[in-house]
Amino acid sequence: MKKIVHVLLIIALIYSCNNTEDNETLSSDPIIGKWQLFQDIENGTDISTSCSRQGTLSFSEDGNFEGIYFTEDSGQNTTACISETQNAFWLNKGSNLYTVDGITRKITFKENFTILELPNGSLTSIFKKLN
């Protein structure tokens, strides 16, 4: 009878440890949080503007993603800063590969996970973590 109780206790302990590890893995993903555009580097030159640097990326623990992008729209004698919002789902595929809205890219984290580099062809967007 003691052996059965010990086996049940060991199974319960293993199960509770596995649940904790799963929750820690989910909430400790370095991408979770809000990121603000710092620079857009194209061929070694920062092409970001004060307007575009208002852009943010938000990754939540539940897999939701929100990207708010800003672009300048030049009209007659004026320039307006216009925003566009993208809502999607994100997934960590491992090895710094992340899928957002069906597109997979390699993301580089720097400076203790406070800088995120997102390459896209000749353009690399650099974001700083806000929280």
Secondary structure, DSSP 8 states (H G I E B T S, - for coil): -HHHHHHHHHHHHHHHHHHHHHHHHHHT-TT-EEEEEEEEEETTEE---TTGGG-EEEE-TTSEEEEEEEEEEE-SS-EEEEEEEEEEEEEEEETTEEEETTEEEE-EEETTTTEEEEEETTEEEEEEE--
